[in-house]
Amino acid sequence: MNYSETIHILNIDPIIRSSLTSALDRADYHLRLHEDAGRFFEAVETDSRGCVIIYVDMPEMIGIELLRDAKARRIELPIIVITAQANVRGAIQVMKEGAFDLLELPVNEAKLLASVQQALTRRVDHRAYRGRTRTTPGRLATLTNRENDVLAGLVEGKLNKVIAHELGISARTVETHRSHIMTKMRVKSVADLVRISLGAPRPDPAVRLGAPRPPVDPAARMGAPAPRALTEPGAAATRR
């Protein structure tokens, strides 16, 4: 057991906490349970090594204050958020507040252990993150223009009916595009989709969902290839 790296657990329901601690104990991790955020901040130091597991209640976002407080106190421990049911807006907010990962209940033990291991090695080994940044653009390249429009709306936290209205299509068509996007991006949840999308290069604001399209180059009408839209790197969502 490595006592230099501690997994801090707080704000977790006793039943869920028991399940988590059992899984982490079997993996021989050093655990520390905290009754509340105040006790946690008293115990942890800014240069501590390890990670944190907390629960955030969506859609009320109860518990997200800890993410903000940790950021304000410059505590750099990766924070893994567990929630009963992730929604698009909640997932975006959690990742933007600095969460390392977002897991939905019931938590798969293998996925939990993988997330913890990645969090513990984040400071010394960035290969996993670099791998994600290499594969995500390749998967994004498989999306159609319409699927990119729908993805932009999803990442901004817009509802299907709002995206449908802005694109002039039906909500059912948006849902179909959303299903295709998740298949192509190889994700199984909205939380995963939001996380990897926030870490990918972002489209130019001039061609974002709802913005006017740039004029077509006259040469393109003659059969010449039109110039590709520029992209700019976005902020990483994880740190996943």
N, C-alpha and C positions, 0 to 999 in steps of 0.2 A: 504493500500500500504506500502511495506517495503522499506524504503529509504536506509537501510544499505546494500542492495544488488541491484546493478544497472546492467542493461543489456546495454552494449555499442554496438552501431551499426555504422559501418563505411564501406566505400568502396562498398556501395550497390547502385545499380541503383535506381533513384528516384521512379520509378513505383513499383519496387520490395520492396523498403523500405517502401512505403506507405502501401502495403499489410501486410508486417511484423509488422509494428507498430500498425496497426489496430487490428491484432490478439492478439498482446501482451498487448495492452491497454485494450482490453476486458477482458483479464485475470488478469488485475490490477497489472501489473508489472511496476516498475520504469524504464524508458528508458532514455538514453542519446545519442544523435546523434553527431557524429564527422565528420567534413568536410574532414579530411585526417588523415593519421597515425601520423603525427607530432603533431596535436592538441590532438589526443588520448593519446600519450605518455606524453604530458605535463599535461594532466588532471588526469591520472590514477596513483596510487601509488602501490608499490610492494605488500602491504598487503591489497589491496582493495578486497572487496567481491562482487561477481557477476559473470558475464560471458560476452563474446564478440561474436558478430556475424559479420562475414566478408564474402566477395565474392572473390572467386578465379576463374579466367578465365582459364579453361583447353582447349587445351593442352599447351597453352603458359605459364601457371602457373603464370600469372600476379596476384599479390596480395599475393603470398606466402611469400614474404619478411617480411610481418608483423609477421608471425609465427616465423621466425628466429629472428627478432628483439626483439620480446616479450621474447623469450627464452634467448637471450643474456642479456636483461635487468632484467631477473629473475622475470618477471611478471607471476604469477601463475594462473591468471584467465583462466578458461576453455574457449577455443575458438571453436566456432561452425562455420564450413566452409560451405558456400552455393555455389553451382556451377551449371551451366546450364546443363552440361553433364559430368558425371564422367567416366574416363577411368581407366583401371587397374593400369597403371604406375603412373598416376596422383594421384589416391586414395592412393596408397602406399606411395608416396612422402609426401602427405598432412598428413597422419597419423604418419609417421616417424618424421615429423617436429613438432609434438606435438599437432595436432588438437584433440579436445575432440570428435567431431562428424563431419560427412560429410553428408549433405542433398542435394538432387538434386531438381532442379526446374522442374515443379511447386511444391513448398513445401506444403505438406499436413499439415493443421493447427494443427491437433491432434499430428502428429509426431513432429512438431516444438515445441509445448508446452511441450511434453514429454521430448524432448532433453534438452530444457532450464531448466526444473525442475530437471532433473538428473544432469545437469551441476552445478546448484545452490546448490545442496545438496552433491556434490562430496566430499567436505572436511570433512563433518560431518557424512555422511552416506555412507558406502561402500557396503551395502548389495546388491544393484543392480549389482555392478561390480562383487562381489563374486558370485552372482547367475549366471552371464554369464560365469565365469570361471569354474563353476561346470557343466553347461549344454553343453558347447562347446566340451570338451573331449568326452562326451557321444555321441554326434552327429558325431564327427570325427571317432569314433569307428565303425560307420555304413558304412563308405566308404570302397570300395574295394581297393586292392593294386594299381590297375591302376588309380582309381579315386584319390588316395593320390598322385600319381605321377603327375597327371594333376594339382591338387590343388597346389602342390609345385611350378610348373611352373607358374601358374597364380599369386600366391603371390609374385613371383620374378619379375613379370611384363612382362613375356614373351608372345609373340604373339602366337595364336593358331598354326600357321604354324611352328613356331620354336619348340614348344612343340611336335608337330606331328613328326617333323624330328628327334628330340632327342629320342623319344620313338618308332620310326619306325611304326607309324600308320598314318592314314589320318587325315587331318584337320577336316573333317566332324565327324570323330569318337571322336576327342578331343572336339568338340562342343557338342556332345551327352553326353560325360562324364561330361562336364561342367554343362549341364542342370541337370543331375542327382545329381551332387554335391550341387547345389543351392537348389534343392528340399529337399535333406537329411539334409542340414544345416539350412533349413527353412529361407532362405533369398530371397529377391526379386531383389536385385541389386548387381552389382560387388562391389560397395562401401561397402555394408554390409558384403559381403563375405570376402573382404580384412581386414576389421576392426576386425571381430571376429577371423579370422585366425591369425592375428598378435598378438592377445592376448592369443592364445592357446599355449600349449607346442609344441615346434618345433622338427621335426625329427632330429635324429642324422646326422651330416654332412656326415658320411660315406655312408649313404643310401639316400642322397638327389638326386633329379633329375639330371641325367647326370653323377653321380659318379658311379664307378664300384661297383657292388653288392658284399657283403661279401661271402666267400666260404661257401657252404652248409656243415653243420655238418654231418659227416659220420653217426652218430647215427640217424639223421633225415631220412636218406635213409632206415634205418631198421625199421622205424615206430615210433621212439621215437620223442616226441615233440621238435622242435628246439627252442633255447633260443630266447626270444623276444628282439627286438632292443631297446636300451636305448633311452630315450628322455630327453631333458633338457628344463626347462621353458624358454619361450621367453619373450620379452618386451611387455607390455600391449599396445594396440592400443588406447584404449580409457580409458577414464579415468574417454569405453564405455561402 
